[in-house]
Amino acid sequence: MGFLIIGLVLFLGIHSVSVFAPAWRDRQLAQRGEGAWKGLYSIVSLIGFVLLVYGYGVARQAPVALYTPPTAMRHIALLLMLPVFPLLFAAYLPGLIKTAAKHPMLAATKLWALAHLLANGNLADVLLFGGFLAWAVVDRISLKRRVARAVPGAPAGPANDLIALFGGLALYAVFLLWAHRWLIGVSPLS
């Protein structure tokens, strides 16, 4: 469980710098330069991600049950996951979906985390998905109070919504039918 917690702290911590320490972030950018700051940010993110993935895998080998979700929650989770991939695509493909969602990456993160909390009740699940859900909520609230930075992506256009929708749904189908089992070891359909 320790690796999972350290990974979450590193990954969500570095992603929270703009939320909790914007002045420190600005000083780092000024002192180190944008390239060095992005390099440090990427390294800490990657180390955190590797540790949380490894830690989650280890924690799943000796699960600590906190609650047992009803079977119906798995069906609700599948439904909640439906817009996640289109929202992820829309974060980088500006169009009507991005405009309506305002912050599609955070919306996707919240739906992903909530869906997994509804379907999984072990301690590692609550730490992982609860941590991401709490982070996404706090980050979304903080975005109302700070100036949004430009997100790199494709030029705005009407085709972006179609690409986000169909590309996202196709990726959802791949995860549903194959990739989730291959990456996580559990089929969402079983």
Rosetta blueprint (number, residue, H / E / L):
1 M L
2 G H
3 F H
4 L H
5 I H
6 I H
7 G H
8 L H
9 V H
10 L H
11 F H
12 L H
13 G H
14 I H
15 H L
16 S L
17 V H
18 S H
19 V H
20 F H
21 A L
22 P H
23 A H
24 W H
25 R H
26 D H
27 R H
28 Q H
29 L H
30 A H
31 Q H
32 R H
33 G L
34 E H
35 G H
36 A H
37 W H
38 K H
39 G H
40 L H
41 Y H
42 S H
43 I H
44 V H
45 S H
46 L H
47 I H
48 G H
49 F H
50 V H
51 L H
52 L H
53 V H
54 Y H
55 G H
56 Y H
57 G H
58 V H
59 A H
60 R H
61 Q H
62 A L
63 P L
64 V L
65 A E
66 L L
67 Y L
68 T L
69 P L
70 P L
71 T L
72 A H
73 M H
74 R H
75 H H
76 I H
77 A H
78 L H
79 L H
80 L H
81 M H
82 L L
83 P L
84 V H
85 F H
86 P H
87 L H
88 L H
89 F H
90 A H
91 A H
92 Y H
93 L L
94 P L
95 G L
96 L H
97 I H
98 K H
99 T H
100 A H
101 A H
102 K L
103 H L
104 P H
105 M H
106 L H
107 A H
108 A H
109 T H
110 K H
111 L H
112 W H
113 A H
114 L H
115 A H
116 H H
117 L H
118 L H
119 A H
120 N L
121 G L
122 N E
123 L H
124 A H
125 D H
126 V H
127 L H
128 L H
129 F H
130 G H
131 G H
132 F H
133 L H
134 A H
135 W H
136 A H
137 V H
138 V H
139 D H
140 R H
141 I H
142 S H
143 L H
144 K L
145 R L
146 R L
147 V L
148 A L
149 R L
150 A L
151 V L
152 P L
153 G L
154 A L
155 P L
156 A L
157 G L
158 P H
159 A H
160 N H
161 D H
162 L H
163 I H
164 A H
165 L H
166 F H
167 G H
168 G H
169 L H
170 A H
171 L H
172 Y H
173 A H
174 V H
175 F H
176 L H
177 L H
178 W H
179 A H
180 H H
181 R H
182 W H
183 L H
184 I H
185 G L
186 V L
187 S L
188 P L
189 L L
190 S L
